[in-house]
Amino acid sequence: MPVPEIRVHRVTKYDPADRDERGHYTGPLDCWSDEGPVEAAYLETVAAFARAAGIDRLTVRDPGLSGPVHFGLGPLLDGHGLSGLFPEPAAFHDGAEVDLATAVELVRVMLRESGAWCRLEADERFFVHVGYDLYMYIGTTGPYEPGMRRAQELGLFPEPLAESPYAPAPDGSTPKPPADGAFWERVRRAVAAGEVQLLEEEFAGGAARWHHLTPDTVDAVRAGLAARSLLALWPDTLSADQDAVLGGLDPENDHRILREHADGRLSTCWIDPEDPQDIAVELASTRRVAAVSHEPGPLLVAVLPDADGVVRVRGTT
């Protein structure tokens, strides 16, 4: 059965009459969210398009969180704006299903450019993409006229497009292997042999948790991993000699540092080797540190598949 055609609309507050011959907006409006009636109009438009298409749940795809450099116009919020929407940061992962109300709140977070981003999709029937400068793209195979009318009533401008510029590009990279039964047997052997002791669990772009591994904890750690996480297995290079670790860093670049806190927790930060104050703040109360580098990189890498064994994460380069 053929998939119905998906119709895409760009929805903005910018009047098309104020665009130049290249389509660039030249009017008087700024590109900030007013966090008021205009923002509310965007959110109601999303809900109107979804209701018309019969969509009440959406899936988080390709999630990302701001790293050490934040390019959003709005301030980076605690919890990347996700506090109250998910029980913990790792619940914001690829494949997480949310109801329409939560999806609308995620659109609010993205409009404010406050730290979190994702594509919101409902199979191949519906999507919402949020770009920079309050550009929003909605695609639907269902009726789109009610959403268009509601957007216009609210003072917004829905414009038909051939496709969203934020549509996922075909990934030409070699996919990572699945973290299947054979992978975990390999992990157990590597841990027992002392080859790897640390597991990095990247549950969203720019966001990861770290775990200590021992022969007795592999199964428990595995059971608590976020769905569709990218997994990297590392040897334990943590050192109590902080000066020796920092002394081996290239002073021309910032570096990702793995910290073991006094309570045994692991976390990462970025430091500037030539900024003593930054180092003092970031590495306070740590008992061991290590520089994390992609050269030589982790010893084992894999992606958690879905329950049917299929890896559905996109862009696992």
N, C-alpha and C positions, 0 to 999 in steps of 0.2 A: 504494500500500500504506500503510495507516494507521500512524502512529508509535506504538509501544507506550506505554502510560501510564507516566510516571515517578513513582515513589514516593519521597517525601522524608521523611527522619528528622532530627530535631534530636538530636545526640549530645552529652551533657555529663556532668560528674561530679556534677551537682546533682540530688538526689532530688526527684521531683515532689511527694512528700508535704510538702516544705518550701516550697511555693509558696503565696502568698496568693490571694485570689479574683480578682486581676488577672493572676495568673501570674507575679508577681515572686518571685524566690527570697529567702527570709527565714532560711535555715538558717545553720549555723556555718562553712561553707567559704569561703575567700577566693577571689579571682578571678585569682590568679597561677598560672602554670605551675610545677609543682614541679621541672621539668627532671629528673624521675625516673620512678617507676613509673606515676604517673597520666598523665603526658605520653606515656609508652610505650604506655599503654592506648589513648589517642586514635589514635596512629599505627598500632598493630596493627588497630584497628577500621577505619581507612581501607583498609588493605591487605586485610582480610577482605571488606569490601563489594566492593572492586574485583575480587578473585580470583573471588568468586561470580558476578560479572557478566562475567567473561572479559576484563577490562580490564587491559592491561599497559603502555599508553602513554596519556598525557594531554597536553592542549594548554594552554599558558599563555594566559589571556585577561585583558585589561584590567589589565596589570601597573602597579604604582606603587611608587615609592620615597619614603621620607620626605624632606621638604625641610628648610628651616631650622627649622621647628617640628615636633617629634616628639611625637605624642600617645600613643604606646604605653606600656604599663606597664613593659616591660622596657627596658634601656638600648639606645641605638642602637649597633649593632655596626659595626665596620669592614666595608665592603663590603655593608652592609645584611643581613648574614647569608647572603649568596649565595656567599661565597668557597668554592671547592672544588666548587660545584654547576654553575657556568657558567665558561667560559674567560675571559670578560670581561663587564663589566656590561651592555654592549649586546646580549649574547646573551640576556638576560632581556627579551624583547620579546613583543608580542602575536603569537600564532601559533606560538611556539616549542614544539616537541614534546619531551617528557621521558619517560623510562621511569618505571615505578611507584616504584622506589626513590628516584629524584630527586623525584618528586611528593610522596612521604611526607616527605622532608626539607624541602621547601617548606612543607608543613603545619606542621612543627616550627618553622620560622622565623616563621610567622604566629601560632602559638600563643604564642610568646614575645614577639610584637609588637616585633620587633627591627629593623624598618626596611623590609621588603619585603612586598608583598601582591599577590595575584592571585586570579582564579577559575581553578580547574582543571576542565577539561571533556574529555569524549570524545564528540565529535559531540553528538547529542541523547540519548545513552544513559546518561551518567553525569556527575556533577559533585561537587566538594567545594568548599564555601565556608566560610571561617573568619571569624567575627565577633569582637567584643570579648568579654572576660571568659570566654574558653574556651568559647564557643558554636560548635559545628561543625554543618554541615548537609551531608548526603549525599543525593544523588538518584540513582536507578538504575532502568532499565527491566528489569534482570535480576533474578534471585532476590535478595531482600533478607533472608530469614530467617537465612542463615548469618552475615551481618554483625551482625544484631541479637543473635543468640545469643552471638557472640564478644564484643560490647560488654558484654553482661550478665555473661558469665563474668569479664570484666576489671573489673567493678565500676562500669561506666558505665551511663547511662540513655538508651537510644534511644527517642524519642517521635515518632510519626507526625505530620506537618504537611501542610497543603494545598500549601505552597510555601515556598521559602527566602526569608527577608527580604532576602537579598543577590542574588536573581535580577536580572539586568540589566533595567533599566527601558527601555521603548521610547524611542528617542531621537527627539524631535520637532524637533531642530535641522536646519538645512540642511547636508547632508554637504559636506565639503571636496572639491574636485576631485581626481581622481587625478593622481599624478605620472607621467603617461604620456609618450609620445614628443613630443607637442605641447608639453607643459609644459617638457620639457628643452630644446626648441628655443627657447622663450621665455627660459629661463634663460640659455642661451648668448648670445642677443642682448643681454639685460640686462647680463650680465657684460662683454661686448665693448664696450658703450656706457658702462661705468663706473657703471651705475645700482645694481648690487648687487655686493658683494664678500664677503659673509659668509653662510654657511648654518648654520642651527640645526636639528639633527636630534634630535627628542624621541622616544626609543625606548621610554620608559615614563613614566607620569605622574610628574612631578617630577624627571625625569632626562633630560639632553640632552648632546649633543656639538656643538661648534662647529667649522666648517671655513672656512679661507680659500679663496676661489674666484678663479681667473684663467682666461683662455681655455684655457690649457694643462692645467688641473687639474680641470675640470668632470667629465670622463668618469671619471677615477680616483676622485674623491670619490663620484660616483654609484655606482660599483661596490662601494664599501666600506660603504654605508649599511645599517643594520639593517632587516630586513623590517618592513613596516607602520608605518614611522616617520612622524611628522608633521613636515613640512618647512616652514621659514620662511626666506625670503630677505630679508636686511637690507642697507642701505647701510653702508659703513665709516665709523662716527662715532667710532672710537677716537681718543683724543687723548693726547699726552704731557703735557699740562697738567692734571695730576691735580687741582690746586686749583680750576681753572675748572670741571671736571666736577662735583666735589663741591659747589662753591659754588652750583650751580644746582639742587640737590636740595631737596625739601620736607623741612624738619627734623622734621616731625611724623610721618613715615612711614619705614619701612625701604625700601630700594631694592635692586633686582637690578642688579648691576654686572658687566659683561663685562670680563674681564682678559686682556691679552696678556702672557704671561710672557716672560722674557728669551730663552727658546729658541724663541719664536714660537707656543707652544701657546696655545689659547684656553680659558677656563673662566669660569664665573660664580660669584658669591657674593652673599650678602645683607649689607648693612651698615646700621648705624644712624648717620645723619649726625651725631648728637650724641654719639657714643662714639668719641673719638680713638683709644683703645686698640684697639677693634674694627677701625677703619679701618687702623691701622698693621699689625695682624696680617694682615688679609685682603688688603691691597694691597701687601704687602712683595714685593720682587723683580718688580714688574710694570713694563713700560716704557710701556704705553698702557692707558687705561681708557675705558669708555663706560657711560652709564646705559641700561639696556634697558627700554623702556616700551611698553605696548600702545597708547599714543596718541603718534604716529599709527600705530604698529605696523609689522609687516613689509610689504614691497612685494608679495611673492608667497607664497602658502600652498598646500600640497597634501599629500596622503597617498599613501605608496607602496602601490600595489595589489599583489595577488598576481600570480603568473605568468599567470593567465588574464585579467588586467586588471580584476578586481573588487576594490573596496575593502571589506574586511571588518572594519576597525577600528570598534569601537563608540564612541559618544560623542565624535565629532570635532567639537566645538562651536567 
